[in-house]
Amino acid sequence: MLLSGEVSPYIQVGGMKLSLELGEPCARSKEVAQRELRETPENREKGLQEIKKLLDADTDLKYPREDRFLLRFLRVCKYYPESAAELVKHYFSFKVKHANIFQDLVPSREENTFKHNVCVAFKNRDQHNRRIVVLRLGKNWKHKEVALDEIFKAAVLYVEVAVAEEESQINGAVVIFDMDGLSLQQTWQFTPAFAKRLIDWLQDSIPLRVKAIHIVNQPKIFNVVFSLFKPFLREKLSSRIIFHGTDRESLHNYMLPECLPPEYGGTNTESLVDAYNWYKLMLTLENEYKTINSYGYKK
């Protein structure tokens, strides 16, 4: 389903249905695609033809030839096939470079992280139809029980399903880093190597429009952590990092209260879903993750 998108998987959580949105994008999103991503039937057809030619020339690369898979790269690159082909190569070469993270990366092997509810996706989207992910790296994070690499893996698993959604391909995603209660011991978990890997992944290795990164509830010690990331940030992503502290009105300038749970000054009491429920939904896609893992550069 991550490749074909023929059926939108879901699970029932009490009276709530938790699902991916793998169908056709809505009319509003189609307008965004045309206006911001240069999406037209002509560009789509030409882009798919060109990207396949460019990727076929790399004989060491085995990639999914399904249009639905390649469109996520064309969209994020605004239908410039050369840029999209390079992103596909970066997407797969990043997995080779960081094989310790990506080797056999499937949901069933990452249950621990989801049990701790550190990396969580919202059930709803924001007012711009963007996916919302929250990383709670302060008091909610028991760093002796969940390593940073495990949190990174969880983020990868979330993104892999998000980029299968056409709504997310077009509108992108926003991330909230909730640093409430960050301790000195937790800051020691961050290293320049981790920072570089995360930023390289966000900037160069995923077919996802990261529209904003919101830092909330950060204590002063967070400056030590952020100093590790700054050297690797390019202007585009750097300009999309917004620091809010505990100022909820500042956050609401970017994300409307009806999109946010009460803990962020919002009114949506159903937005935050326990990460373990997302885990159960991902488990239904276990074979699809394995299929994606079977592609890439020859070992």
SULFEN-V721203 format. One record per backbone hydrogen bond with DSSP energy under -1.0 kcal/mol. CO is the residue of the C=O (numbers start at 1). NH is the residue of the N-H. If there is no record, write none. Layout:
co,nh
CO,NH
CO,NH
This chain:
co,nh
9,20
11,18
13,16
16,13
18,11
26,30
27,31
28,32
29,33
30,34
31,35
32,36
33,37
33,39
40,44
41,45
42,46
43,47
44,48
45,49
46,50
47,51
48,52
49,53
50,54
51,55
52,56
53,57
55,58
57,59
58,61
60,298
62,296
66,70
67,71
70,74
71,75
72,76
73,77
74,79
75,78
77,80
80,84
81,85
82,86
83,87
84,88
85,89
86,90
87,91
88,92
89,93
90,94
92,96
93,97
94,98
96,99
98,101
98,102
99,103
102,105
104,106
106,109
107,110
110,114
111,115
112,116
118,136
120,134
126,129
130,126
131,174
132,122
133,176
134,120
135,178
138,141
141,143
142,145
142,146
147,151
148,152
149,153
150,154
151,155
152,156
153,157
154,158
155,159
156,160
157,161
158,162
159,163
162,165
165,169
166,170
167,171
168,172
172,131
173,211
174,133
175,214
176,135
177,216
178,137
179,182
180,139
183,187
184,188
186,189
187,190
191,195
192,196
193,197
194,198
195,199
196,200
197,201
198,202
199,203
200,204
201,205
206,208
208,210
209,173
209,211
212,175
213,242
214,177
215,244
216,179
219,222
220,223
221,224
222,226
223,227
225,228
226,230
229,232
230,233
234,238
235,239
237,240
238,241
240,213
242,215
244,247
245,217
246,248
247,251
248,252
251,254
251,255
256,259
257,260
257,267
260,268
261,264
261,266
262,265
271,123
274,277
274,278
275,279
276,280
277,281
278,282
279,283
282,285
283,286
285,289
286,290
287,291
288,292
289,293
292,295
296,62
